[in-house]
Every structure is written in structure tokens, then in C-alpha cells.
Amino acid sequence: MTSASKNGRRGLVAVAGLSAAALALAGCAAGQPGDDASGSSITIGTTDKVTTLDPAGSYDNGSLAVQTQVFPYLLNTDYQSTDVVPDLAESAEFTSPTEYTVKLPAGLKWANGNDLTADDVKFSFDRQVAIADPNGASSLLYNLDSTEVVDDTTVVFHLKAENDQVFPLILTSFPGAIVDDEVFAADALTPDDDIVAANAFAGPYTITSYDFNTLISFKKNPEYKGLLAEAKTDTVNLKYYAESSNLKLDVQEGGIDVAYRSLSATDIDDLKGNDKVNVVEGPGGEIRYIVFNFDTQPYGAKTPEADPAKALAVRQAVADLIDRDELADQVYKGTYTPLYSYVPAGIAGAVEPLVEMYGDGQGAPDADKAAERLTAAGVTTPVELNLQYSNDHYGPSSADEYALIKDQLESTGLFTVNLQTTEWVQYSEDRTSDVYPAYQLGWFPDYSDADNYVTPFFLIENFLGNHYVNQEVNDLIIKQASEPDPATRTADIEAIQEKVAADLSTVPYLQGAQVAVTGTDVEGADETLDASFKFRYAALSKG
């Protein structure tokens, strides 16, 4: 169901083929926070670092957590809904099979007083494509041919393929953030401090103080014109923690009001028994997986011993040996569950090809099968595998998670794992520079659709930058995105997963839920922990 507009000026957004089945994590009712803003402030704690405020240079949850508060989006989803509706836009619709036309209301302003017009919209998308930052989300714009300004309030997106089922969803996500063309550079990332100094914001909040990955202060934006109800709290402070143990201590002692991303599973379990806080859970969609660099992994294309068959056997052996149940139970105490699919359970089109293809064929590991694969391919064991993980981005349990994966691989005698860790800001640069042969990533989806679990990873030009090339998979991804028949689209998505499972560009292994811990006087966390997968501060208040 489509959420009602707040001010009566918004038309419906035409999204061909986006059915309830395609958005399987949907919540139907859009329960709205009240409109009365509180004069009090709220402090949120996190260990999830920002890469950059510039939407063209980031594709990570830590950056999005800030961007979604301060930048406008043409389309969005309301609280507790996955229906794509106008946000900054007044209306949005397909005016031809390859033209998506968006109308803006007249008189929009940035917080700095600059006019916000269709020129800003075109500029925002043009620079995403021009910059094509390896840590950005421009790969999602693969079907965008050009962006045309018709007048100050009208912009037309010209698409390459007809009947794009996904493009409206993409406008709600990372590359959909609109930026001020009088502040941002057209062909390079704009420094965070320049963005803040220019007050180049038009979301529910502006940023009044910015200390990179230390402390950010947000102020309610009185000029905000968008989908969400007026922010319920005037001032929100975002405090960054190096250690999740300190994050836990502060939230349980009342030093902060909200802890969101990331506490350890042990800490969450402990806090559930603490009457000073509330543990709030939202729908899952986050996945964990290992990425293989097809150039630098053992027997990769640019190694001295390059051999595609041996490289595949190494990836297959890893898939045979990972014990997902052990990881879920021992490390995450059941807050994560085993994942055998590239599309997580609960999303339309999810299948589990990894169950039958690897391990014992029923979801458990199988060392004998791994050994047989390696022997058949002529691989000498133990295989030396350099495996990297981030020690600060995916929560404190990452060290235990990867120590256990190392043990699972090495205990068979088939692998010797050189386990290394790097802080996220450096990690995000290194992983796209062929530094890591195999490495940890997690995925927190941009929107509740299977496309978001295949397009960023498995197109030939993809976000991972891991040199995976399968033209058949590439073509199927593009096909499903413009397939109007839901049954055919689902079949295509299933086929993509089967083919990628045979190639093992990545090995997915865990799926988790969203969790926030709040003081007992904090309200609204349950409203914003929804299938939009955006933690929106405008919903929060202190009673």
C-alpha cells in the first residue's frame, strides 16, 4: 500500500511491476511518528565509521547513516513500508518505456539558501557516473543513459533498457542522494569539511559540527520538504567508538541514548536482561561473505602459478569447509543464521544452491569433498590463503568470526591461512586495489529486492572490483531488471544465483537482523528499524 502524502502536494510514483511479492520484507502499515519536535537532544553511539560524506565516494553503511539524515532523495520509503513513493519529488513516473520523468515542487531551497532545482538533480547523477569512484555506488546506474533537464522543476532520466523494474528503487539508495551543484565538484570528490562549511544539506537534518569519525552534531532542518514527518528531536549527536565494549558501557549507564551498529552478540544478549535499556530488533537483510579477488587469489589470473581450474578448486574447497552453524551459534549466539544463498531468506527469488553444491550436500562442511576437489585439480596442499578482515567495521565479533573460519580451514590440513586485519578507512581503499586475495565484506541492503544482492556484485563492472567476469550472468542481471513479468523475473534471479554459485565469486555464510539498544525513555527506534534498512534519526525522541 502507498503511504499518504504529508502535505497533499505529492502525486503517486509509478513503479511498474514492483509488487508486494517483489518486496518480501514489506511491512504494510506506515505507522507515523508524531509531528511535535522535542527541544531535548539525543546522542547515538556507533562503531560504524564514515568513509566520506560525498555520496559519490561511498557505498557503506557508516557513510549512509549520515547521508540519509542530511541529503534529499527524489524517492523514498516511509516508515514501516517498502512502497517507493515521492520524497523530494512531487511526482515520478515512466512517460515512455525508457523515460522516467520526475517533477519537483517549485521554490525548493538548500539549507544554505541556494535554489534546489532540476539542475542539481542532473548534476548529482552526472557526477556519480563521471567520478565512478571504486568505493562509490555508480555501478548501480548501469541502465542510466543520460539525465535531461526540461525546466527548473522537471528532469527526465533516459534509460538504456525498457521497463526497468529497479530504477525507482535505486533512486532511494546510495546514488540517489541529490547534492548542491554550487558546492560539490563535478569530477572529483568534495571534502567533508567543505560540504559542512557550505551547509549543503536539504534532508531532515543539517550538520552543525563535524569531527571526522569522532563526533557529528545534527540540527533539525526547518526548511526540510520531504516525505518524512518533521523530526521529533531538535539536536542529535552521533558519537563514534573505537571499541564496542565502551559503546555497551555508555548505553547501559545512560551516557548515550542509543547504540546502533555494532555491539557483540554477547553484549546484546547481556543487555536483554538489563532493565535500564530496551533492545529493539528489526527485519533482517544483512549478510556476511568472503570475496575472492580473481587476479590475486591462489592461482589467480595475475599470479605466477595462474590456473583458472585450480583457482576455482580453491574457492570450492573453502565453500566445502565453512561451518555456518558453528559460526552462527558460537560467535553470534543465534543473532545471525546460516546463509546458503546470494539472496537472503525472506526476499522473493531466494534459493539455496550452496546447500547441494558444497559441503555434505545438506548444509554441513565436508573435508573429504574439499580434499577430493583440490586433488582432482592438481592443487598442492596445504594451500596458503591470505585472508583479510576489518577490525572496526563489522562489529567486535569479526575477530572471533575470522579466527573460527581460519580454524575451520586449517584444521583439515588443506589450508594455511594468513589472517590479517585493517581498519575500515584503509580497508575500503585496499580492497579495490587488489591488495587482498580474499577478504571479509558485509552487505546492508539499499532496498528490499533481490536485485540489490546481485547487481552490485556480479555485473562485469561491479562494486567489488574483484575481476569476476561472466557475460551470461551479466546479461541475466540486466534482463531481470527490465522484466515486467514477476514469475519470469523470479526465474531469472534464481538462475543468476545458480550460476554464481558455480563460479563462487563470493562465498556467503551468515544472515543477520538489525538491532538497536536504547534508553527506556527513547521512543521511535521500532519505527525506523524497518525494511528500508535506514536508521532515520527523525523518528527518535526522548519521552
N, C-alpha and C positions, 0 to 999 in steps of 0.2 A: 504494500500500500504506500502511496505517496504522502509524505508529510506535508501538512498545510503550511502556507507561507506565513511569515511573521507580520508582514505589513501590507499584504494584499496586492503588491505590485508584481509578484513573481509568477511567470507562466510555467506550464509544465515543461519538463525536459523530455524530449523524445529519444528514447534509448531502445532501438529496435532489438527485440529478441532477448532482453535481459529479464528473464523470468525468475520467479521465486526459486525454481529448481537450480538455476544457474548461480544463485546466491544462497547457497545452502546453509550458511551460518546466520541467515537473516533473523532478526527479531522484528516482529510485525509492528508492535505499538511503539510510538515515539514519545515516551514519557518525558516531558519537558521540565527542566529546572525552572524555578520562578524567575521573575524578571527584576526583583529588587536586589540591587547590589549592596553588599555589606561594606562598611567602612573599615573592617578589620583586614589584616593581611594573612596570607598563608605561606608557609615555607615548605617546599618539596625537596626531598633529598634523592640523589641518584648517583650511581657509579657509571652511568652511560654517557660517554664523552661525545662532544661535538667535534666533527671533522671540519666543517665550515658552515657559516650561516648562509652562504651563497647557494641557492637551490641548484645551480648548475654544477656544483662541485661535490655534492654529497648524495649518498644513497644508503644511509644508515639510520637506525632508529634514534640514536642520540641527537643527530642533527635535525631529523624530522620533529622530534619532541619540542624543539624550539621553533622551527619554521612554521609549524601548523598553528602556533599561537599568534604569529605576527604577520604572516603573509596572506593575501587573499587568494582564493581559488574560484574559478568560474563555476564549477560544480562541486558538490559535496554530498555527504550523507548526514542526516540528522541523528541526534542521539537515539540509540537503540533501534536503528533502522539501517538497512543496506540499500534502500532505494536511492538511486542517483537523482538529485534534484538541483535546481539552480541555487547557487550560493551568492557570489558577487554578481553573477549574471541575472538578467531579468527573464530571459528565455534562452533555450538552446534546443536545436532540432536539426535533423537531416533535411536539407532542402533539395538534395539530389542524392543518389547513391554514393557519390564521392565528395559531397559538400556538407559540412557541418557548420551551421550558422549560429553564432552567439550574439545576443543583444545585451548591451549593458544599459543600466539606467543612466540618465543624464546627470551631470553635476557631481560625480564621484571625485573624492579627494584622497590623496595620501595624507598621512598624519603630519607631514611637513608642509602641507598646503599645496603641493603640486597637483595638477589635474591628473586624474586616473582615467585614461581613455583607451580606445581600441589600439592606439599606437603602443601603449605599454604591453598589451597582450601579444601583439605581433613580435615586439622586441623580445619578450620573455622566451617565446618559443624559438625564434630565430637564433638567439644566443645559445640556447641549450644545444641546438644542432651544430652551430659553428664551433663552440668550445669543445663539445664531445669529450668532456673530462673523463678519464678512466675510472674515477670514483663517483661519477655522476650517473644520472638515470636517463641520459639521452637515448640509450638503446630502446627504451620503451616507445620512442617516437618513430619507430621503423616504418609506420604506414603514413606518416605525415609528409606530404609532398611540398606544400607551401602554406603560408598564412597570409591572408589578404585583408587589408583594412578597407572597408567600404565607406565608412564615415566615422565620426568620433565615437559612436556607440555600437558599431556593427563590425564584426570580424568573421571571416569565413575561413575555415580550415579545409584545405583541399587535400583529399586523401588518395593514396595510390590504388588501394583495393576498395571495391564496393562493399557496402553493407557491413561496415566494421562494427562488430558486437562489443568491442573492448575499448574503443577510443574514449567514450564518455567516462568510463571508469578511470582511464589513465589521467584524465583532466582533474580527478580528485586526488591524485597521488603526487609523488616527488616532482616530476617535470611540469606539473600543473600549477605550481606556485607562480603568481604574477609579481613582477618586480618593477621598480620605478626606472624608466628609461633615462631620467635625468641624473641618476645616481650610479647605476650599475654600468660596468664596461660591456661593450658589445662583443668583444672577442677574447676576454680573459676574466678570470675570477676576480671579484671585488673583495678586498679585505674586510674582515668582520668589523673592525673599528670604524671603517669608512661608512659602512651600512648603518651602524648605530649612530654615528655622529650626524648623519644626514636624516635620521628619523624616517627611514624609507619603509614604513610599515602601513598596513591597512587591514590587519586582522583584528580579532577581538582585543588583543593587547599590543602595546608598543614596548620597546626595551628602553629603560631609562638608565641602566648601569650594566656594564658588561666587563667581566673579568674572566677571560677565556678558561673554560673548564674549572673555574673556581666558584664564581657566583654571578648569577644574572638576576636583575630586578625587572619585573614586568609591571606596567601600569595599564589599567583599563583604558581602551581607546574609545573616547566619546563619539568619534566620527565613524565607528565601525558600521558598515552597511552590509550585512550578510545574513546567512541562513540561521545561525545560532541565536538563541536568546541572549540578551545583554549579560555580560559577565557578572557573576554573583559576588565577586570579591574584587576590590579596587586594586590591591597590590599583591603580586605573587613573587616570591623569591625562589630561585632554583639553585640549590647548593650541591656542589659536586664532592664526592667522596672517593678517596683512593682505595679505601678498604670497606668492604660491606659490613664487617663487624662493627665499625663505627657508625655506619648507617643504621644498623639494627639498634645499637645502643641509644642513638639520638631519638629514634621514633618511639621506642618503648619508654623513654624517660621524658618525653614531651619536648625535646629540644627542637624537633621539627614536627610538622603536622602530617606529612605524607611521605612514605618511602615507596618509590616506584622504579624498578629496574636498577640493580638486581640484588636481591637477598638470596642467600643459600637456601637450599631445600630444608636443611636442618634448622636454620633460623626461622623460616616460615612456619615450620611445624611447631617450634617452640613458642612463637608469637600467637599461634592459635589458642594457646592456653593462658594468654595474658589478658586480663580484663581491662587493661589500660588502653588497648588498641583494638581495632577491627581489621580482620584480614578479609579483603574483598577480592573475589575471583571473577574473571570474565572469560568469554569464549576463547578457545584455543585456535591457533593458526601458526604459531611459531614452530619452526623446525630447526634441527641441527644436522649438519652434514659435513663430510670431508670432501674437499675439492682436490682433484688431481690436475697438475699442470702437464699437458700432453707433450710439452717440449722438454721439461726438466725432470720429470719423474723418472724412476728407474727404467731404463731402456727407452726413454722419451726421444722425440724426434731430433733434438739437438744435443743429445749425449753421445759420447764416443761409441757406446755399445748400442746405438739406436736399433730398435727392433719392435715394430708395432704389435706382433703376436706376443712377444714376451711382456711388453708393457701392459697389454690387456690382461694377461695371465696374472700379473702382479695386482692389478686392480680387482680382478675377480677373487683372488686369494684373500685380499683384505675384506671383501664383502662376505666371503665364506666364514671368516673368523670373528667378526664383531658380534658380541653377545649383547643384544639390545635389552633384553630383560634384566641382565645384570647391571647395566648402566642405569636403567630406569629405577631399579629397586635400591641398589647400593649407593648411588651418587645422588639421585633426585627424589628418593623416598616416595615415588609414585606421583610427584608433581609433573613429571614427564612420562610419556608412554612410548613403547616401541613403535617405530615408523618403518614400514617396508615399501613406501611409495614415494614418488616425487611430488604428488599432490596429497596433502594430509587428509586423514579421515574426516568426514563431515562436509567436504567440498564436493560438489557434483563433478563426476568424472574420475574420482579417485579409484585406483585399482592398486593391487599389491604384487607387482611382478617379481619383486625381490624375494618373496617368500619361496616360490617354487624354483627360482633360478639359482639361488645361492644357499650356502649352509646345508642343513639336512633336509631342505625342501618343506619344512614345517615352521620355519622361523628361528630355529636354533642354530648355533655355529656348528661347523663340521671340519675339523682339522685334516681328516683324511682326504676329503674332497679338495681342500686347498692344496695339499701336497701333490695330489694327482694332477691338478691343473698346472702347477709350476713344473713338475717333471715332464709332462707332455709337451710343454712349450720349450723345454730345454733350459729352464732357468736354474741357475746355481743358487742353492740356499746355504746359509740364511741371506735373504735379500736385505740390503741396507736401505732403510727408508728414512729420509729426513722429514719429520712431521712437525708442523708449527701450530701454535695456538695463541690466542690473545689472553693475557692475564688480567685484563681490566674491563673488557667489553661485554663479555657474555656471562658475567657473574663470577662469584668466588669459587663456584664448584667446577669451573673449567679445568683447574689444575688436577682435581681428583678425576674428572671425566677423562682427561687425556692420559693421566697416569694409568688408569684402568685399561684404556684402549691399547696403550703401549704393552701392558702386561698380557692382554688377550692375544696380541700379535706375536709377542716374543716367547710366550710360554710353550708354543708349539715347536720352537726351534726353526721356524720358517722365515722369521724376520728378526733383524736387529734394528730397533727404532731409535733414532737420534731425536729426542724430544726437546724442542726449544720454544721459548715464549717471547713475545714482544708486545709492548704497549700499543694501544689501538691506533693512535695518530700515525705512528711509524708503520704499523702493520698494514694499514689501509693503503699506504704508498707502495710498500714492498710487494704485496701480493699481486699487484698488477704489473710488476716489473720483473717477473719471472724469478724472483728471489726464492720462493718457496715451492719445492717439488710437490708437496701435499700439505694441506692446511685446513684448519677449522673455519667454518663460517656458520652463522645462524641466519635465519630469514624471518623477518617480522613483516607480514604481507602488507602491500599497499591497498589492496582491495580484495573482497571475498569472492574470488573467482579463480578457477584452475589456471587460467592464462597467466596469472601472476606468479605461478610456481614453475612455469616452463619458458615463457618468453625471455625473462631476464638472463636465464642460464644457458639455454640451448640453441638460440639463434647463432648463426656463424659469427656475427658481430654481437657479442654478449657482454653483460656486466662482469662476468667472472674473468674474462680475458685469459682463459686457460688454453686457448688454441684448439678447442674442440670444434670439429667440422663434420657435420653430417647433413648433406644437402637435402636428403629425404625428410629428416626431422625438421630442418629449417622451413621447408615448403609446407609441411603439415601444420606447423605453428602459425604461419601466415594464413593458411587456409581456414583453420578453425576460428581465427579471429574475425573472419568475414562470412562465416557460415550461419545463415539465418535459421536453419532447421535445428532445433535443440538436440534431437536424437543423433543426427549426423555429426554435430559439433562434439557431443559427448564421446562418440565413437572415435573421432579424430584425436581427442585428448587422451583417451585410453591407449590408442596406437602410439602416440608420442612417448608415453611412459614405458611401454614395452620396448620400444626401440632404444631409448636412452638407457634402460636397464641392461640391455645387451652391451652397450658401449661403456657404461659406468664412468661418465664424465664426473659425476659426483656419487657419493655413497651416503644417502640419507639414513639416519638411525634413531632420532628421537623427535617427538612432537610434544609441545607444552602449552599450558594455559597462561593467560595474563593474571598477574597478582599485584595488588597494591595493599599496603598496610597504612592505616590512617589512625589518627587520634579519635577517640569516641565522640568528640564534638564536631568532627568533619563530616560533611554531607556531600553527596554528588558523585563519589567515586564509582558507585554502581551504575550511574547514568552513562558515564563516559567509557567505562570498560566494556566496550561493545565490539561488534564485528567490523567496525571501521578501522580498528587497530590503531587508533589515535587517542592518546590521553590528553583530553582537551580541558585546559585549566578553567575555562569559562563556566564549567558545570560545578566547580568546587566552592564550598562555603563553610564557615565555622558557625555552628549553632550557638 
